[in-house]
Amino acid sequence: MKTIFRFGLATLVACFVLSCAAHGQAVQKDYLTALEADKIRDAETPNERIKLFVQYADDRLRKFQYELDHPAANRHAEMLNYLMNSYIGCVDDASDIIQEGIEKQQNVRAGIDLIATKAKEFLEVLKKIALEGKEIDIYKINLDDAIEGTQDAINDAEKAKKNVAPPPVRRKN
């Protein structure tokens, strides 16, 4: 009888541990889809990775605007906050790649220029949402973080333009 009880208890504990592990994996929130993460990993240059992150940030911002105009029947607030957090993550990661590229003396000029121009466009959209946005109290904190993060990305790009290694010069023979 004791052996059956111990076996049952051990099985119950094992099932609990496995379900917790599976639940932890399912709850993991990552702002990139598996396909997007693969594209980032497969990108060969920092400029390609920056370009992808900027595209994904643009996509999240457009989806956010769409969700504002066409609210989902359920989980509307969660979706708005998820999309804004995803946007912030993409912009931050693009800025991080620029900083890494500068430290490693890689050619990230194209990425810096892309961030400098697109982040200004993003900032205009975010400020417009802050002024005219519907249900602003639902996502105000994340919106403020996004505005701040985008402004930081613009400032970092301007500083990076000064610090990036000059492009190679071709000599004519």
C-alpha positions in Angstrom: 0.0 0.0 0.0 2.8 2.4 0.9 4.5 1.7 -2.5 1.4 2.5 -4.4 0.9 5.7 -2.4 4.5 6.8 -3.0 4.3 5.9 -6.7 1.0 7.9 -7.0 2.6 10.9 -5.1 5.7 10.8 -7.3 3.6 10.7 -10.4 1.5 13.6 -9.2 4.6 15.6 -8.4 6.1 14.8 -11.8 2.9 15.9 -13.6 2.8 19.1 -11.6 6.4 19.9 -12.5 5.9 19.1 -16.2 2.7 21.2 -16.3 4.5 24.2 -14.7 7.3 23.9 -17.2 4.9 23.7 -20.1 2.9 26.6 -18.7 6.0 28.7 -18.3 6.8 28.1 -22.0 3.3 28.9 -23.2 3.1 32.1 -21.1 6.5 33.4 -22.4 5.7 36.7 -24.1 8.0 37.5 -27.0 7.2 40.4 -29.3 8.7 38.7 -32.4 7.0 35.8 -34.1 9.1 32.7 -34.8 9.4 33.7 -38.5 10.5 37.2 -37.6 13.1 36.0 -35.1 14.5 33.6 -37.7 14.8 36.4 -40.2 16.7 38.5 -37.6 19.0 35.6 -36.9 19.6 34.9 -40.6 20.4 38.5 -41.4 24.0 38.7 -42.3 24.8 42.4 -41.5 23.8 44.7 -38.7 22.2 47.0 -41.3 19.9 44.2 -42.4 18.9 43.5 -38.8 18.2 47.1 -38.1 16.1 47.3 -41.3 14.1 44.3 -40.1 13.5 45.7 -36.6 12.4 49.0 -38.2 10.0 47.2 -40.4 8.6 45.2 -37.5 8.2 48.4 -35.4 6.4 50.0 -38.3 4.1 47.0 -38.6 3.3 47.1 -34.8 2.5 50.8 -35.0 0.2 50.3 -37.9 -1.5 47.4 -36.2 -1.9 49.5 -33.1 -3.6 52.3 -35.1 -5.9 49.7 -36.7 -6.8 48.3 -33.3 -7.7 51.8 -32.1 -10.0 52.3 -35.1 -11.5 48.8 -35.1 -11.6 47.5 -31.5 -11.7 43.8 -31.0 -14.6 42.4 -29.2 -12.4 40.9 -26.5 -8.9 41.6 -25.1 -8.8 45.0 -26.7 -6.8 46.6 -23.9 -4.4 43.7 -23.9 -3.9 43.9 -27.6 -3.2 47.7 -27.5 -0.6 47.3 -24.7 1.0 44.3 -26.4 1.4 46.1 -29.7 2.8 49.2 -28.1 5.3 47.1 -26.0 6.2 45.2 -29.2 6.9 48.5 -31.0 9.1 49.7 -28.1 11.0 46.4 -28.1 11.7 46.7 -31.9 12.9 50.3 -31.7 15.1 49.5 -28.7 16.7 46.5 -30.3 17.4 48.5 -33.5 19.2 51.1 -31.4 21.1 48.4 -29.5 22.4 47.0 -32.8 23.6 50.4 -33.8 25.5 50.8 -30.6 27.0 47.3 -31.0 28.0 48.1 -34.5 29.7 51.3 -33.5 31.6 49.5 -30.7 32.7 46.8 -33.1 33.5 49.4 -35.8 31.1 47.9 -38.3 29.5 49.8 -41.1 26.1 50.7 -39.8 25.6 54.0 -41.6 22.6 52.8 -43.6 21.0 51.6 -40.3 21.7 54.8 -38.6 20.2 56.8 -41.4 17.1 54.5 -41.5 16.5 54.9 -37.8 17.0 58.7 -38.0 14.3 59.1 -40.6 11.8 56.4 -39.6 12.0 57.2 -35.9 11.0 60.8 -36.7 8.0 59.5 -38.6 7.1 57.2 -35.7 7.4 60.0 -33.2 4.9 62.1 -35.2 2.4 59.2 -35.2 2.9 58.6 -31.5 2.4 62.3 -30.6 -0.7 62.3 -32.8 -2.0 59.3 -30.9 -1.2 61.0 -27.6 -3.3 64.1 -28.7 -6.2 62.4 -30.5 -6.1 58.8 -29.3 -9.2 57.0 -28.2 -9.3 55.3 -24.8 -5.9 56.8 -23.9 -6.1 55.8 -20.3 -5.8 52.1 -21.3 -2.3 52.5 -22.9 -1.1 55.9 -21.7 1.9 54.5 -19.7 3.1 52.4 -22.7 2.5 55.3 -25.1 4.6 57.6 -22.9 7.4 54.9 -22.9 7.2 54.6 -26.6 7.5 58.3 -27.1 10.5 58.5 -24.8 12.1 55.4 -26.4 11.6 56.8 -29.9 13.1 60.1 -28.9 16.0 58.3 -27.4 16.5 56.4 -30.6 16.5 59.6 -32.6 19.1 61.1 -30.2 21.2 58.0 -30.3 21.1 58.0 -34.1 22.3 61.6 -34.2 25.1 60.8 -31.8 26.0 57.7 -33.8 26.3 59.7 -37.0 29.2 61.5 -35.4 30.8 58.3 -33.9 30.5 55.8 -36.7 33.6 54.9 -38.6 33.9 56.8 -41.9 33.1 54.8 -45.1 36.0 53.3 -47.0 37.6 55.6 -49.6 38.4 54.2 -53.0 41.6 55.4 -54.5 41.9 55.9 -58.2 45.1 54.5 -59.8 
